Amino acid sequence: MEYDVAEQARKDANKLQMLRRDFAQLQKDEDKYLVEREARAVERLSGVQRQIDSSASYLGSITDKIGKAVGEYKDRFDKFVNRFALLLKRSDDIIKSVVLLNSRADKLKGILDKKYSELQGFEGRLGEWEQDLTGREKEVKQLHNEADEKLAEATQLADWAHSGQRYVIKPKK
């Protein structure tokens, strides 16, 4: 048994040595695998970091563009508000002018209505005067005709008196 035990001890020592060598190889392989894995992880992390940096840069440029656009729109809006306020002020001035013109037009309308009523009264008086003048004109024509007749008669009498003829006045028809 002794032989068997020594043989067994030697086999076990060989096994142990092989196991230690395998274990050392395994540790080397594991260290190599871990180094490779760490290198891949570092490479992936650097890729992710590059993506993060480029995304941050792109996001920064987008925010800059948005900021500029917002600033431009703010300026445009401020200009619009200023123009709108000016337009409102002008429209208020126009409304005041229209109200003033309306009040002046109402006063003028009152004055014109008053003058119109006076003119209508004057027109009535003119109508009366025209009728009176027409009546007088007729009287004047009648008197003129009578005067013409008397002048003709006086002329005839004067002619007869110069010629020594006898005269007879004939009534006119």
Secondary structure, DSSP 8 states (H G I E B T S, - for coil): -HHHHHHHHHHHHHHHHHHHHHHHHHHHHHHHHHHHHHHHHHHHHHHHHHHHHHHHHHHHHHHHHHHHHHHHHHHHHHHHHHHHHHHHHHHHHHHHHHHHHHHHHHHHHHHHHHHHHHHHHHHHHHHHHHHHHHHHHHHHHHHHHHHHHHHHHHHHHHHHHHHT---------
